[in-house]
Every structure is written in structure tokens, then in C-alpha cells.
Amino acid sequence: MYHYDARTALDELAEEATLPNPVHLRDMILRAQLTPEQALEMNRQLHSYMEHFGDVTRTGRSILEILATAPKRQ
């Protein structure tokens, strides 16, 4: 459990993010029966999601890397 250990959180981030992977969302969208308008809107939202997903993952990794190497209080 990573709640208090940055190194474990960093390892878990590499294995699995809390947010659904964009590939899984894409697959869900492809399996849904959507109208052309809905499909177009879902595609726009998915592209936005992928951009933000990458940004959040990079930011989280950066924070965890700093915390993982920081000295711990006694």
C-alpha cells in the first residue's frame, strides 16, 4: 500500500494508474453503439483525456521521484 511510501507508489504507478488507461476507454467506446454524433464527441473527449492522462502521470511521477529520494523525518 503506497499511502505513506513514495517508492511503493512510484512502483505501483509504473504497474497501474488509478485512472482508466486511455486504451481501455478507447476499447469501451469502440464496443458501444453510438450515433455518429456521439462517436465524434466521444473521440474528442478521448483525445482530451489522453492528453490530460499523460500530463497527470508525468506530474505524479515527478513528485514521487522527489519524495522517494527525500530524507524521512524521524
The first five atom37 places (N, CA, C, CB, O) and aatype in JSON, in Angstrom:
{
  "aatype": [12, 18, 8, 18, 3, 0, 1, 16, 0, 10, 3, 6, 10, 0, 6, 6, 0, 16, 10, 14, 2, 14, 19, 8, 10, 1, 3, 12, 9, 10, 1, 0, 5, 10, 16, 14, 6, 5, 0, 10, 6, 12, 2, 1, 5, 10, 8, 15, 18, 12, 6, 8, 13, 7, 3, 19, 16, 1, 16, 7, 1, 15, 9, 10, 6, 9, 10, 0, 16, 0, 14, 11, 1, 5],
  "atom_mask": [
    [1, 1, 1, 1, 1],
    [1, 1, 1, 1, 1],
    [1, 1, 1, 1, 1],
    [1, 1, 1, 1, 1],
    [1, 1, 1, 1, 1],
    [1, 1, 1, 1, 1],
    [1, 1, 1, 1, 1],
    [1, 1, 1, 1, 1],
    [1, 1, 1, 1, 1],
    [1, 1, 1, 1, 1],
    [1, 1, 1, 1, 1],
    [1, 1, 1, 1, 1],
    [1, 1, 1, 1, 1],
    [1, 1, 1, 1, 1],
    [1, 1, 1, 1, 1],
    [1, 1, 1, 1, 1],
    [1, 1, 1, 1, 1],
    [1, 1, 1, 1, 1],
    [1, 1, 1, 1, 1],
    [1, 1, 1, 1, 1],
    [1, 1, 1, 1, 1],
    [1, 1, 1, 1, 1],
    [1, 1, 1, 1, 1],
    [1, 1, 1, 1, 1],
    [1, 1, 1, 1, 1],
    [1, 1, 1, 1, 1],
    [1, 1, 1, 1, 1],
    [1, 1, 1, 1, 1],
    [1, 1, 1, 1, 1],
    [1, 1, 1, 1, 1],
    [1, 1, 1, 1, 1],
    [1, 1, 1, 1, 1],
    [1, 1, 1, 1, 1],
    [1, 1, 1, 1, 1],
    [1, 1, 1, 1, 1],
    [1, 1, 1, 1, 1],
    [1, 1, 1, 1, 1],
    [1, 1, 1, 1, 1],
    [1, 1, 1, 1, 1],
    [1, 1, 1, 1, 1],
    [1, 1, 1, 1, 1],
    [1, 1, 1, 1, 1],
    [1, 1, 1, 1, 1],
    [1, 1, 1, 1, 1],
    [1, 1, 1, 1, 1],
    [1, 1, 1, 1, 1],
    [1, 1, 1, 1, 1],
    [1, 1, 1, 1, 1],
    [1, 1, 1, 1, 1],
    [1, 1, 1, 1, 1],
    [1, 1, 1, 1, 1],
    [1, 1, 1, 1, 1],
    [1, 1, 1, 1, 1],
    [1, 1, 1, 0, 1],
    [1, 1, 1, 1, 1],
    [1, 1, 1, 1, 1],
    [1, 1, 1, 1, 1],
    [1, 1, 1, 1, 1],
    [1, 1, 1, 1, 1],
    [1, 1, 1, 0, 1],
    [1, 1, 1, 1, 1],
    [1, 1, 1, 1, 1],
    [1, 1, 1, 1, 1],
    [1, 1, 1, 1, 1],
    [1, 1, 1, 1, 1],
    [1, 1, 1, 1, 1],
    [1, 1, 1, 1, 1],
    [1, 1, 1, 1, 1],
    [1, 1, 1, 1, 1],
    [1, 1, 1, 1, 1],
    [1, 1, 1, 1, 1],
    [1, 1, 1, 1, 1],
    [1, 1, 1, 1, 1],
    [1, 1, 1, 1, 1]
  ],
  "atom_positions": [
    [[0.86, -1.18, 0.0], [0.0, 0.0, 0.0], [0.9, 1.24, 0.0], [-0.97, 0.0, 1.23], [1.83, 1.33, 0.8]],
    [[0.61, 2.17, -0.88], [1.5, 3.3, -1.11], [1.17, 4.53, -0.3], [1.5, 3.64, -2.53], [1.83, 5.55, -0.49]],
    [[0.19, 4.51, 0.56], [-0.28, 5.72, 1.22], [0.82, 6.5, 1.92], [-1.34, 5.36, 2.2], [0.75, 7.73, 2.0]],
    [[1.82, 5.8, 2.42], [2.87, 6.5, 3.15], [4.26, 6.25, 2.56], [2.85, 6.09, 4.59], [5.24, 6.78, 3.08]],
    [[4.36, 5.46, 1.51], [5.67, 5.13, 0.95], [5.73, 5.56, -0.51], [5.95, 3.62, 1.09], [5.1, 4.96, -1.38]],
    [[6.51, 6.61, -0.77], [6.61, 7.16, -2.13], [7.23, 6.16, -3.1], [7.43, 8.45, -2.11], [6.83, 6.11, -4.26]],
    [[8.2, 5.38, -2.64], [8.82, 4.39, -3.54], [7.81, 3.36, -4.0], [10.0, 3.69, -2.84], [7.78, 3.0, -5.18]],
    [[6.98, 2.87, -3.09], [5.95, 1.91, -3.45], [4.94, 2.54, -4.4], [5.25, 1.38, -2.21], [4.5, 1.9, -5.36]],
    [[4.58, 3.79, -4.14], [3.64, 4.49, -5.02], [4.22, 4.64, -6.42], [3.29, 5.87, -4.44], [3.5, 4.5, -7.41]],
    [[5.51, 4.93, -6.5], [6.17, 5.07, -7.79], [6.16, 3.73, -8.53], [7.61, 5.58, -7.61], [5.92, 3.69, -9.74]],
    [[6.43, 2.64, -7.82], [6.38, 1.31, -8.42], [4.98, 0.99, -8.91], [6.84, 0.24, -7.42], [4.8, 0.48, -10.02]],
    [[3.98, 1.28, -8.09], [2.6, 0.99, -8.46], [2.15, 1.85, -9.64], [1.68, 1.21, -7.28], [1.35, 1.4, -10.46]],
    [[2.66, 3.07, -9.72], [2.31, 3.93, -10.85], [2.81, 3.31, -12.15], [2.91, 5.34, -10.66], [2.15, 3.4, -13.19]],
    [[3.97, 2.69, -12.09], [4.51, 2.05, -13.28], [3.66, 0.85, -13.68], [5.96, 1.61, -13.05], [3.55, 0.53, -14.87]],
    [[3.05, 0.18, -12.71], [2.24, -1.0, -12.99], [0.81, -0.65, -13.39], [2.21, -1.91, -11.79], [0.26, -1.22, -14.32]],
    [[0.22, 0.31, -12.67], [-1.19, 0.59, -12.89], [-1.52, 1.96, -12.32], [-2.07, -0.5, -12.25], [-1.23, 2.25, -11.16]],
    [[-2.12, 2.79, -13.13], [-2.57, 4.1, -12.67], [-3.98, 3.97, -12.11], [-2.53, 5.15, -13.82], [-4.7, 3.03, -12.43]],
    [[-4.35, 4.92, -11.29], [-5.7, 4.9, -10.73], [-6.75, 5.19, -11.8], [-5.82, 5.92, -9.6], [-7.83, 4.6, -11.8]],
    [[-6.42, 6.1, -12.7], [-7.34, 6.43, -13.78], [-7.35, 5.3, -14.81], [-6.96, 7.77, -14.45], [-6.33, 4.64, -15.01]],
    [[-8.49, 5.08, -15.47], [-8.52, 4.05, -16.51], [-7.55, 4.39, -17.63], [-9.95, 3.89, -17.08], [-7.43, 5.55, -18.04]],
    [[-6.86, 3.4, -18.1], [-5.93, 3.59, -19.2], [-6.7, 4.04, -20.44], [-5.15, 2.29, -19.48], [-7.77, 3.51, -20.73]],
    [[-6.17, 5.03, -21.17], [-6.87, 5.51, -22.37], [-7.19, 4.4, -23.37], [-6.03, 6.56, -23.05], [-8.2, 4.47, -24.07]],
    [[-6.34, 3.38, -23.45], [-6.61, 2.27, -24.37], [-7.88, 1.54, -23.97], [-5.42, 1.29, -24.41], [-8.67, 1.15, -24.82]],
    [[-8.09, 1.37, -22.67], [-9.3, 0.7, -22.2], [-10.53, 1.55, -22.51], [-9.22, 0.41, -20.69], [-11.57, 1.03, -22.91]],
    [[-10.4, 2.86, -22.32], [-11.53, 3.74, -22.66], [-11.83, 3.68, -24.14], [-11.24, 5.19, -22.25], [-12.99, 3.62, -24.54]],
    [[-10.79, 3.69, -24.96], [-10.98, 3.58, -26.41], [-11.72, 2.3, -26.76], [-9.63, 3.63, -27.14], [-12.64, 2.32, -27.59]],
    [[-11.33, 1.19, -26.14], [-11.99, -0.08, -26.4], [-13.45, -0.04, -25.98], [-11.27, -1.22, -25.69], [-14.32, -0.59, -26.67]],
    [[-13.74, 0.6, -24.86], [-15.13, 0.73, -24.4], [-15.95, 1.54, -25.41], [-15.19, 1.39, -23.0], [-17.09, 1.2, -25.71]],
    [[-15.34, 2.6, -25.91], [-16.02, 3.44, -26.9], [-16.3, 2.64, -28.16], [-15.18, 4.7, -27.23], [-17.39, 2.73, -28.73]],
    [[-15.32, 1.86, -28.6], [-15.5, 1.07, -29.82], [-16.58, 0.02, -29.67], [-14.19, 0.4, -30.2], [-17.24, -0.33, -30.65]],
    [[-16.77, -0.5, -28.47], [-17.78, -1.54, -28.24], [-19.19, -0.96, -28.05], [-17.4, -2.36, -27.01], [-20.18, -1.69, -28.18]],
    [[-19.28, 0.31, -27.76], [-20.59, 0.94, -27.53], [-21.27, 1.24, -28.87], [-20.44, 2.24, -26.7], [-20.61, 1.54, -29.87]],
    [[-22.57, 1.15, -28.87], [-23.34, 1.51, -30.06], [-23.71, 2.97, -29.95], [-24.61, 0.6, -30.21], [-24.68, 3.34, -29.27]],
    [[-22.93, 3.81, -30.63], [-23.12, 5.25, -30.55], [-23.6, 5.79, -31.89], [-21.81, 5.94, -30.13], [-23.33, 5.22, -32.95]],
    [[-24.32, 6.88, -31.82], [-24.68, 7.58, -33.05], [-23.41, 8.24, -33.6], [-25.81, 8.64, -32.8], [-22.44, 8.38, -32.86]],
    [[-23.4, 8.63, -34.85], [-22.21, 9.32, -35.38], [-21.85, 10.56, -34.57], [-22.44, 9.71, -36.83], [-20.67, 10.83, -34.35]],
    [[-22.84, 11.3, -34.12], [-22.57, 12.5, -33.32], [-21.96, 12.13, -31.97], [-23.86, 13.31, -33.11], [-21.01, 12.77, -31.52]],
    [[-22.5, 11.1, -31.35], [-21.95, 10.65, -30.07], [-20.52, 10.14, -30.24], [-22.83, 9.55, -29.46], [-19.65, 10.43, -29.42]],
    [[-20.28, 9.38, -31.31], [-18.94, 8.85, -31.56], [-17.94, 9.97, -31.77], [-18.96, 7.91, -32.78], [-16.81, 9.91, -31.27]],
    [[-18.33, 11.0, -32.5], [-17.44, 12.13, -32.72], [-17.13, 12.85, -31.41], [-18.07, 13.12, -33.72], [-15.98, 13.2, -31.15]],
    [[-18.15, 13.05, -30.58], [-17.94, 13.72, -29.29], [-17.08, 12.85, -28.37], [-19.3, 14.02, -28.62], [-16.2, 13.36, -27.68]],
    [[-17.32, 11.53, -28.35], [-16.5, 10.63, -27.53], [-15.05, 10.68, -27.99], [-17.04, 9.19, -27.6], [-14.14, 10.66, -27.17]],
    [[-14.83, 10.74, -29.3], [-13.47, 10.82, -29.83], [-12.78, 12.1, -29.37], [-13.49, 10.76, -31.37], [-11.61, 12.07, -28.99]],
    [[-13.5, 13.21, -29.39], [-12.93, 14.47, -28.91], [-12.58, 14.38, -27.42], [-13.91, 15.63, -29.15], [-11.51, 14.81, -27.0]],
    [[-13.5, 13.82, -26.65], [-13.25, 13.69, -25.21], [-12.1, 12.74, -24.94], [-14.51, 13.2, -24.5], [-11.3, 12.98, -24.03]],
    [[-12.01, 11.66, -25.72], [-10.91, 10.71, -25.52], [-9.56, 11.37, -25.79], [-11.1, 9.49, -26.43], [-8.61, 11.14, -25.05]],
    [[-9.48, 12.17, -26.83], [-8.21, 12.86, -27.12], [-7.83, 13.8, -25.98], [-8.32, 13.65, -28.44], [-6.67, 13.88, -25.6]],
    [[-8.8, 14.5, -25.44], [-8.55, 15.38, -24.29], [-8.1, 14.55, -23.08], [-9.82, 16.19, -23.94], [-7.17, 14.93, -22.38]],
    [[-8.78, 13.43, -22.86], [-8.44, 12.54, -21.74], [-7.01, 12.03, -21.88], [-9.43, 11.36, -21.68], [-6.26, 12.02, -20.9]],
    [[-6.63, 11.61, -23.08], [-5.28, 11.09, -23.29], [-4.23, 12.16, -22.99], [-5.11, 10.58, -24.73], [-3.2, 11.87, -22.38]],
    [[-4.5, 13.38, -23.4], [-3.56, 14.47, -23.13], [-3.43, 14.71, -21.63], [-4.02, 15.76, -23.83], [-2.32, 14.81, -21.11]],
    [[-4.55, 14.81, -20.95], [-4.52, 15.05, -19.5], [-3.96, 13.86, -18.74], [-5.91, 15.38, -19.0], [-3.25, 14.03, -17.75]],
    [[-4.28, 12.66, -19.18], [-3.77, 11.44, -18.55], [-2.24, 11.46, -18.56], [-4.31, 10.18, -19.26], [-1.61, 11.17, -17.54]],
    [[-1.66, 11.79, -19.7], [-0.2, 11.85, -19.81], [0.38, 12.93, -18.92], [0.0, 0.0, 0.0], [1.4, 12.71, -18.26]],
    [[-0.26, 14.09, -18.89], [0.22, 15.2, -18.04], [0.19, 14.82, -16.56], [-0.63, 16.46, -18.27], [1.16, 15.04, -15.84]],
    [[-0.92, 14.24, -16.12], [-1.06, 13.86, -14.71], [-0.07, 12.77, -14.34], [-2.51, 13.39, -14.42], [0.51, 12.79, -13.26]],
    [[0.12, 11.82, -15.23], [1.08, 10.74, -14.96], [2.49, 11.29, -14.82], [1.03, 9.68, -16.08], [3.21, 10.9, -13.91]],
    [[2.89, 12.19, -15.71], [4.23, 12.78, -15.63], [4.39, 13.61, -14.35], [4.5, 13.67, -16.86], [5.43, 13.52, -13.68]],
    [[3.38, 14.39, -14.01], [3.46, 15.22, -12.8], [3.53, 14.34, -11.56], [2.24, 16.16, -12.72], [4.35, 14.59, -10.67]],
    [[2.68, 13.33, -11.48], [2.7, 12.42, -10.34], [4.03, 11.71, -10.2], [0.0, 0.0, 0.0], [4.55, 11.57, -9.1]],
    [[4.57, 11.25, -11.33], [5.87, 10.56, -11.3], [6.96, 11.5, -10.8], [6.23, 10.02, -12.7], [7.82, 11.09, -10.0]],
    [[6.95, 12.74, -11.25], [7.95, 13.72, -10.82], [7.89, 13.95, -9.32], [7.75, 15.05, -11.56], [8.92, 13.96, -8.65]],
    [[6.7, 14.13, -8.79], [6.53, 14.33, -7.34], [7.02, 13.11, -6.57], [5.05, 14.61, -7.0], [7.75, 13.25, -5.59]],
    [[6.62, 11.92, -7.02], [7.02, 10.7, -6.31], [8.52, 10.46, -6.37], [6.29, 9.5, -6.89], [9.1, 9.97, -5.4]],
    [[9.16, 10.8, -7.49], [10.62, 10.63, -7.58], [11.34, 11.52, -6.57], [11.11, 10.96, -9.0], [12.31, 11.09, -5.95]],
    [[10.85, 12.74, -6.39], [11.45, 13.64, -5.4], [11.23, 13.1, -3.99], [10.87, 15.06, -5.52], [12.15, 13.06, -3.18]],
    [[9.98, 12.69, -3.7], [9.66, 12.17, -2.37], [10.39, 10.88, -2.07], [8.17, 11.96, -2.24], [10.78, 10.64, -0.92]],
    [[10.58, 10.04, -3.07], [11.24, 8.76, -2.85], [12.7, 8.92, -2.46], [11.14, 7.9, -4.1], [13.26, 8.05, -1.8]],
    [[13.31, 10.03, -2.86], [14.74, 10.24, -2.54], [14.93, 11.21, -1.38], [15.48, 10.77, -3.76], [16.06, 11.4, -0.92]],
    [[13.86, 11.81, -0.9], [13.97, 12.78, 0.21], [14.2, 12.05, 1.53], [12.68, 13.66, 0.31], [13.66, 10.96, 1.75]],
    [[15.01, 12.63, 2.41], [15.2, 12.02, 3.72], [13.87, 12.02, 4.5], [16.29, 12.78, 4.52], [13.06, 12.94, 4.37]],
    [[13.7, 10.98, 5.29], [12.47, 10.87, 6.08], [12.69, 11.46, 7.46], [12.02, 9.39, 6.19], [13.78, 11.39, 8.03]],
    [[11.62, 12.05, 7.99], [11.67, 12.57, 9.36], [11.66, 11.43, 10.34], [10.49, 13.52, 9.64], [11.06, 10.38, 10.1]],
    [[12.33, 11.64, 11.43], [12.38, 10.61, 12.48], [11.38, 10.9, 13.56], [13.77, 10.51, 13.07], [11.28, 10.14, 14.53]]
  ]
}
